[in-house]
Amino acid sequence: MPFGVSIPSPPPTYLVHHLACWFQVSNKCWIHNGLSGFVPAKRRAMVLPLRASFWDSIKSGFLKNNNSTQVVEPPSTFMEEEDPFPQDIVLLEKNQPDGTFEQIIFSSAGDVDVYDVQALCDKVGWPRRPLTKIAASLKNSYLVATLHLISRSPGTEGIDQKQLIGMARATSDHAFNATIWDVLVDPSYQGQGLGKALVEQLIRVLLQRDIGNITLFADNKVVDFYKNLGFEADPEGIKGMFWYPRY
């Protein structure tokens, strides 16, 4: 082998499960106020038809017969309450012993700094990825959801500190299907139900946009976590297929 030339080793093999979800979320949305427990959040209720099956929902966008006539289905009808669904949702708020007021806010606005994402990946122990690729993945995502910790110290009215503590994103065909990626929660804030809230709120936003076929990839450690959120492994025998470069 010539000096300075190395042969790349094959990528490590991980057991990854492809999970799919097609369901209708309850019309009630709850937030935790840190004092009296969970209270209803104001939002727009969008009632979507429950899919008959995974394959039926996939095939709903294709021709229903073999002739040249295409069946065009009418768009889903939405039932709206007076108050629109907020782009930002307060999931938790509390006062610290030193008087600092804190809020944890979910947002689907995609307002996230690429350096903050890299720092969050470092905290959860993910391998480093090039900043340019992180930026491209965020830009090309259909939806980027975040959890931010907002802190306000006594006597600093209007001066808030903002820290990214959670993130997830979804890619989509903008019509039928979406796949969730990069679900992250700062280890310092895990164990409080924030990961569950992050995914649930992300799904709600997708359902509001009439996207009902939602999939993701999960390793063995988190399969049960996603199953408790309504995801299924290999629905109706459907398998996730993977292709890797062979060196």
N, C-alpha and C positions, 0 to 999 in steps of 0.2 A: 504494500500500500504506500503511495507516495507520501512524503513528509507533509504534514499540515492538512491532509485530506482525510476526512472521516466519513464513514458510511452511517447515515442516520438509522437509529434503531427504530423498530416498529412502534407505533403508539401503544400505550398501555390499554389493556382490555378491561372494560367495566361492564357489569351486568346492569343494564338500563331497561326500565319498563316503560312502555308507551301506554299512557292512560288516556282515556277519552271520557268526555262528560257531555251529556245532553239532558238538561233538566230545566225546571222552572223554579226560580228562587221565590221565596215567600215575599209578599208585598210589603212586609214590615221590615224596616231597617232600624237598628238600634245602635246607640252610642253610649259610652260610659262617661259619666260626668265626674268620676272620682270621689263623689260624696254620697249620693243616694243610690248609686248603682246605674243600671242601664235604662235609658229613656229613649223614646222614639225620635228618630231624626226626620226632618222635613225633606221630602223628596218627591219626585214625579213617579207615580206608579205606572209601569208599562207592562201590560199583561201580554205575554207571548204564548202562542200555541205550543203545547208539549209535543215533542216529536214522537212519532209512532215507534221508530227504531233508528238506530245509528245509520244503517244503510238507506232507509227511506229518506232520512233527512239529507244524506249526501246526494242521493239521486234526485232530490226535489229540484235541482238546478239543471237537470238533463232533460232530453226529449222523453215524453211519456210513451211514444210509440215509434214505429219505424218509418212512418211517412214523413213528408216534408213539412207538416204542420207542427209548429212549436206551441206547446201549452205554456202560457204565461200566467203565473199565479199572481193574484192581487197582493199588494203589500200588506204586512201585518198591521192591524189597527191598534192604536195605543190609547189607553184610558189615562188621562192626565188629571192630576189634582191641581189645585190652584198654585201651590208653591212648586217651582221647578227643582229638580234634583241638583243640589249644590255640587260645584266642581271640587270644592274642598269640604271634607267632613272631619269634625273633631271627634277622634276616637277616645281620647282620654285627656282629662285635665285635673290637675291637683296642685296644692300648695306645699312646698317643701318647708321643713322646720325653720330654715333661715329666711323665710318669706318669699323665696323665689317662686313665681307662678309658672307652671309648665303645661304645655299642651302637646299632644301627639296628633298630627293632622295627616289624613290621607288625601292625596291629590292625584287626579288623573290628567293634570295639565302638562305633564312631561317636563316640568321645570326642574332640571337636575344638571349639576356640573360634572363634567367627565372626570375631574380630579377627585371629586367626592365619591363617585362610583368606584374608582380605583381604590380609594382608601377603604371603602366598605368591603370590597372584595378581599383586600388584605386582611381585614379584621376577621372574616369568616374562613380565612385560610385557602382561598382559591388561588390557582396559579396566576401569575401576572400576565396580562394581555396588553398588546400595544394600545396606547391611547388613541391612535388613529382608528383602530378597529372598534374600540369601545364607542367612540364618537359616531362611527358609521352605523353601528348596530342600533344606537339610540335614534339616530336620524331616520333610519329605514324601518323602524318599528311602527306598527299601527297604533299602539297605545303604550305609554310609559307611565306607570303608577309609582308613587313615592310615599314614604312615611317620613315626616320631618318632626324633630323635637324642637319646639319653640319655647325658649326660656326668657323670662323677663324678671330681672332683679328689682328689689325695692328701690324706689327713687330713680328709676331709669325708664320712665314712661315713654313709649314710642321707640325705644331702642331694644330690639329683640335679637337674641342669638338663635341662629337656625342651624340645625345639624341633621344631616341625612342619616337615618337609622334603618331604613328599609326601602326596598325597590323590587319591582317586577315589571316585566314588559311582555307584550304580545305582538306577534306578527299575524297577518291576516290577508285573505283575498278580498276583504272589504265587502263581502256578500254573505258567505255561508260559514266559513271556517276560520278558526283562530287557534294559534298554539302559544302557550305561555312559556316564557323563558326567564332564567336568571332571577329566581325568587330568593331574595336576600334579606336577612334581618340581623342587625348588629347583635353579637353575642351578649352584650351587656343588657339588652332589652328582650332577649328571648325568654320563653316561659311565661309570658303575659298574655298570650293569645293574639299577639300582633301579626304573626305570620298568617294565622287563620283569617283574621280580619282583612289583611292585605289581599289575599287571594279571593275572598268572598266579594270584596268591593270591586276588584278587577273584573270578576265574572259579571257582577251587576252592570257595570259599564258596557261590557260586551253585549249583554242581553238587551240593554237599552238601544243598542245599535242594530238589533235584530240579527245577531250572530249567535246561533245556538249550538253549533258543533265546536266544542272546545277541547283541545288535547294538550298534553304536556309529556315530558320525559322525566322519570324519577328513578333514582337508585334505590336499593333495597331499604336503606335507612328511613326513607320518607314515604314509602308506598302507603302505609297505613294512614299517615297524616292526610294524604290526598284522597284516599278512599273515604275517610270521614267527611270530606267535603263534597262527596257525590261522584267522584271519578271512579271509573272501572278499568281494570286491566283486561285487555283482549276482549272487548265487547263483541258478542256474537262470533267469537273465534277470529276476529280481525287481529292481525299481527303487525307490529311495527317492523319495517324493513330498513336495514342500514347498509350503507356502502362506505368503505374506507379505502384510501389509497394503499396499494400493495407495493412495498419497496423491494 
